[in-house]
């Protein structure tokens, strides 16, 4: 089995910063794309940022210039540095990873349990 464990969420004032981390563990052979999604109350889950194994990135327009995604392949960990936070960034943030387990020849998608980010005005 594969587990994704997020950390770093919390309450912050508008303009502040937070750094989210997500560590993958378990029977992992290789990890492909990793990313962060978020879901605000009453809204659909949306992509925030995504990073390939080679560190190519893409971002939602709403976070470009404020958020930075990065990864440490040796630690099977992805990060999301969030600066200039706005109240509209308030949501549950979910980590996502495409993982090949030992003995498998395909990538399966896994999700973390989510971490709450609340930005007060």
Backbone as a ProteinNet text record, in pm:
[ID]
protein_1_A
[PRIMARY]
XXXXXXXXXXXXXXXXXXXXXXXXXXXXXXXXXXXXXXXXXXXXXXXXXXXXXXXXXXXXXXXXXXXXXXXXXXXXXXXXXXXXXXXXXXXXXXXXXXXXXXXXXXXXXXXXXXXXXXXXX
[TERTIARY]
84.5	0	88.8	30.6	100.5	23	92.5	29.3	91.7	6.4	51.4	8.9	104.6	75.9	114.4	13.8	34.7	57.6	125.4	144	165.5	147.4	179.3	60.8	-59.5	-174.5	-196	-291.9	-321.9	-395.7	-397.1	-465.1	-360.5	-381.7	-286.9	-363.1	-306.7	-369.7	-340.3	-426	-406.3	-268.5	-201.3	-66.4	41.9	3.7	99.1	141	221.1	277	258.2	247.9	248.1	325.3	380.6	447.4	386.5	330.6	273.9	376.5	374	459.5	374	417.2	347.2	451.4	456.4	553.1	482.1	534.8	480.8	562.6	494.2	562.6	491.1	560.1	502.5	588.3	525.9	596.3	609.4	699.2	710.6	830.9	806.5	914.9	952.6	852.2	877.6	756.9	784.2	676.2	686.2	576.5	570.7	526.5	423.7	374.1	323.5	349.2	292.7	225	129.1	59.7	-19.4	-72.6	-160	-292.1	-399.5	-534.1	-596.1	-704.2	-775.7	-925.1	-998.6	-1143.7	-1198.6	-1257.8	-1323.2	-1464.5	-1520.8	-1654.4	-1755.2	-1828.1	-1931.3	-1881.4	-1751.3	-1695.4	-1629.3	-1600.1	-1534.3	-1384.5	-1324	-1179.5	-1112.5	-1006.4	-937.3	-787.4	-719.9	-575.3	-514.8	-416.7	-342	-208.2	-133.6	-1.7	37	120.3	162.5	309.6	381.6	523.9	558.2	634.2	676.6	799.3	837.8	956.2	1080.1	1079.7	1190.2	1177.1	1076.8	1054.3	997.2	933.9	852.6	725	682.6	568.8	459	338.1	232	142.5	80	3.1	-133.4	-227.9	-354.4	-327.6	-401.4	-380.6	-395.4	-483.3	-512.5	-396.2	-298.3	-187.9	-53.1	-49	77.7	143.3	274.1	347.5	340.8	253.6	240.6	279.6	248.8	275.8	390.1	469	577.4	572.7	568.2	570.9	712.4	755.2	886.8	879.4	983.3	983.9	1125.5	1134.8	1261.4	1242.3	1294.7	1271.8	1334.9	1445.7	1511.1	1425.1	1342.3	1256.9	1111.6	1083.1	944.2	849.7	891.8	817.4	794.4	675.2	641.5	603.9	637.8	613.3	530.5	461.7	392.2	418	499.1	523.9	419	342.8	232.9	261.9	281.2	306.5	192.4	180.4	75.7	-63	-89.3	-216.9	-334.3	-444	-566.6	-680.1	-784.7	-897.5	-955.3	-951.3	-1004.7	-917.5	-800.9	-718.3	-763.6	-857.1	-906.8	-970.1	-922.8	-970.9	-900.8	-947	-872.1	-779.1	-651.3	-550.9	-514	-518.1	-491.2	-365.7	-284	-166.6	-207.8	-145.2	-175	-43.8	-36.8	85.4	50	124.3	110.6	228.3	196.3	297.9	293.9	413.4	428.1	483	412.5	460.6	552	631.8	717.6	632.6	676.6	604.5	495.6	468.7	365.8	431.4	364.8	417.6	331.2	254	169.3	170.6	132.7	121.6	-22.9	-43	-175.9	-179.2	-297.5	-313	-349.8	-280.6	-306.9	-332.7	-409.2	-444.8	-410.2	-372.4	-357.1	-492.9	-490.3	-615.2	-662.4	-577.6	-614	-567.5	-533.9	-496	-565.4	-621.8	-699.5	-607.7	-633.9	-568.4	-677.7	-666.1	-763.8	-691.8	-736.6	-675.4	-777.9	-745.6	-837.5	-807.4	-912.8	-896.4	-865.7
-118.8	0	124.8	233.9	362.1	463.5	540.2	645.3	779.5	880.7	1018.5	1094.3	1153.7	1224	1370.5	1457.3	1600.5	1664.4	1777.7	1857.2	2002.3	2092.5	2232.1	2325.2	2273.6	2361.1	2438.5	2530.6	2607.9	2735.2	2823.9	2953.2	3062.4	3149.4	3257.5	3381.1	3496.5	3620.6	3645.4	3719.9	3756.6	3821.3	3781.6	3829.7	3741.3	3647.4	3560	3443.7	3355	3240.7	3111.3	3003.7	2868.9	2777.6	2670.5	2570.8	2434.3	2374	2240.6	2136.6	2024	1911.5	1787.1	1697.2	1570.4	1462.3	1366.6	1258.1	1128.7	1063.6	934.8	822.5	718.6	604	475.6	363.9	235.1	162.8	72.4	-10.3	64.6	163.9	254.5	218.4	195.9	175	305.7	380.5	506.1	597.7	727.6	827.6	917.1	934	1022.8	1161.3	1213.2	1345.6	1349.3	1463.2	1490.7	1627.5	1647.4	1775.5	1807.2	1928.5	1975.4	2020.5	1979	2020.6	2084.2	2158.5	2214.2	2210.4	2207.6	2207.9	2300.5	2408.1	2501.7	2453.4	2501.9	2459.9	2488.4	2386.9	2403.7	2410	2387.5	2395.5	2263.2	2249.5	2128.9	2135.8	2018	2012.5	2065.6	2144.6	2203.6	2186.7	2182.7	2173.9	2306.9	2299.3	2416.6	2421.1	2311.7	2305.5	2159.6	2137.5	2001.7	2005.7	1898	1891.9	1751.7	1745.1	1616.2	1566.5	1443.6	1389.9	1471.7	1527.1	1611.3	1755.9	1785.5	1918.7	2021.8	1980.1	2073.9	2100.4	2226.7	2264.5	2333.5	2328	2414.2	2450.5	2568.5	2627.4	2674.9	2675.8	2742.9	2892.3	2957	3100.9	3179.7	3135.1	3208.4	3209.6	3120.6	3113.4	3145.8	3167.1	3197.3	3320.4	3308.3	3419.3	3424.8	3345.9	3343.8	3208.3	3101.6	2965.9	2903.7	2818.7	2746.7	2600.7	2512.7	2369.5	2317.7	2224.5	2163.3	2020.4	1942.6	1805	1759.8	1661.5	1597.1	1449.4	1405	1266.7	1165.4	1202.5	1110.6	1085.8	1183.7	1173	1142.1	1126.1	1101.4	1207.1	1331.1	1439.6	1553.4	1610.9	1728.9	1841	1963.3	2081.3	2183.4	2267.3	2381	2501	2592.3	2718.3	2818.2	2868.5	2960	3095.2	3194.9	3332	3422.3	3535.6	3629.9	3569	3494.5	3423.4	3519.6	3477	3554.7	3474.1	3539.7	3465.1	3362.9	3392.6	3297.4	3173.8	3169.7	3049	2950.3	2990.9	2903	2778.2	2661.8	2534.6	2420	2300.4	2180.6	2148.7	2134.3	2107.1	1959.5	1898.1	1755.3	1732.1	1641.6	1597.3	1484.1	1479.9	1378.5	1326.7	1196	1140	1020.1	1004.6	888.3	795.8	678.7	591.3	453.1	402.6	262.9	185.9	84.5	1.7	-108	-166.4	-276.8	-389.6	-438.6	-547.7	-500.6	-370.6	-318	-244.2	-243.8	-176	-56.6	-3.5	110	205.2	328.3	429	437.2	427.9	444.5	577.5	637.4	767.3	750.7	825.9	823.1	964.8	973.1	1101	1100.6	1216.6	1235.5	1260.6	1274.5	1289.8	1435	1525.7	1667.8	1743.5	1869.8	1957.4	2092.6	2144.4	2267.4	2389	2478.1	2609.2	2714.5	2799.4	2905.9	3039.2	3130.8	3262.9	3365.6	3437.5	3536.8	3673.8	3752.7	3886.8	3990.8
0	0	0	-44.6	-49.4	33.6	112.4	192.2	157.8	151.8	136	261.2	329.5	453.4	438.6	452.6	438.3	574.9	573.2	693.7	653	750.1	726.4	712	712.8	703.2	831.7	828.8	948.4	917.7	1015.7	1004.8	989.1	891.3	866.3	822.1	849.4	805	657.5	594.8	454.5	437.2	330.4	305.5	363.4	447.5	512.2	423.6	483.2	410.4	487.6	412.9	468.6	373.5	428.6	346	375.8	273.5	285.8	242.7	310.3	273.8	259	171.9	153.3	128.2	218.1	207.4	169	68.1	24.2	86.2	131.1	190.7	152.1	172.1	138.6	36.6	-35.5	-131.7	-264.9	-267.3	-381.4	-466.7	-596.2	-690.9	-758.1	-798.9	-869	-855.3	-853.2	-848.5	-970	-1040.7	-1155.1	-1111.4	-1177.1	-1142.2	-998.2	-932.8	-801.4	-809.2	-720.5	-728.6	-604.1	-606.1	-499.7	-560.8	-498.8	-534.3	-411	-432.3	-319.3	-345.5	-233.8	-242.4	-136.1	-180.8	-90.5	-61.5	47.4	88	-21.6	-63.9	-164.6	-307.1	-326.6	-460.4	-498.8	-626.9	-674.9	-646.5	-638.1	-620.5	-746.9	-728.8	-842.5	-828.7	-943.2	-944.5	-899.8	-810.6	-768.8	-841.8	-835.6	-898.7	-917.8	-1020	-1051.6	-1091.1	-1060.2	-1092.8	-1141.8	-1250.5	-1303.2	-1226.7	-1255.7	-1190.1	-1226	-1346.2	-1390.8	-1349.7	-1265.8	-1207.5	-1302.4	-1409.7	-1487.3	-1407.8	-1410.9	-1327.2	-1406.9	-1354.5	-1403.9	-1285.5	-1298.7	-1189.3	-1237.1	-1145.6	-1171.5	-1185	-1272.9	-1294.4	-1164.1	-1077.4	-954.4	-855	-872.5	-776.6	-839.3	-969.3	-1035.8	-974.1	-949.2	-890.4	-738.8	-679	-532.2	-473.3	-542.9	-493.4	-572.9	-505.6	-571.3	-528.7	-627.6	-599.6	-624	-540.6	-557.2	-504.6	-532.2	-484.7	-455.4	-367.9	-334.6	-366.2	-478.7	-521.7	-426.4	-363.8	-270	-146.2	-112.2	6.4	-29.5	-158.7	-203.3	-146.7	-152.1	-88.6	-186.8	-178.5	-258.1	-161.5	-201.3	-118.3	-194.1	-119.1	-177.7	-88.6	-138.9	-68.6	-111.9	-16.6	-47	16.6	-66.5	-21.8	-65.8	-1.7	-40.3	-33.8	71.6	80.8	89.1	26.8	21.8	84.3	132.7	189.9	91.8	-37.3	-135.5	-153	-90.3	-89.9	17.1	100.7	206	145.3	188.5	133.5	205.9	178.1	215.3	98.6	128.7	26.6	29.7	-88	-100.9	-184.6	-137.9	-211.9	-305.9	-422.3	-523	-580.7	-604	-662.7	-748.4	-857.6	-944.3	-913.9	-861	-803.2	-866.6	-898.5	-938.6	-818.8	-776.7	-665.1	-720.4	-633.8	-673.7	-733.7	-847.2	-913.6	-1008.2	-1010.5	-1100.6	-1216.2	-1330.7	-1449.3	-1488.1	-1392.6	-1422.6	-1303.5	-1331.3	-1226.4	-1179.6	-1051.2	-992.6	-917.6	-912.1	-848.5	-701.8	-617	-474	-423.5	-314.8	-254.8	-106.1	-57.2	85.5	150.7	282.9	357	358.6	319.6	314.9	437.7	417.2	528.1	508.2	615.3	607.3	606	511.7	507.1	518.1	618.4	638.9	641.3	555.2	546.2	592.3	697	751.7	691.5	678.2	617.7	723.2
[MASK]
+++++++++++++++++++++++++++++++++++++++++++++++++++++++++++++++++++++++++++++++++++++++++++++++++++++++++++++++++++++++++

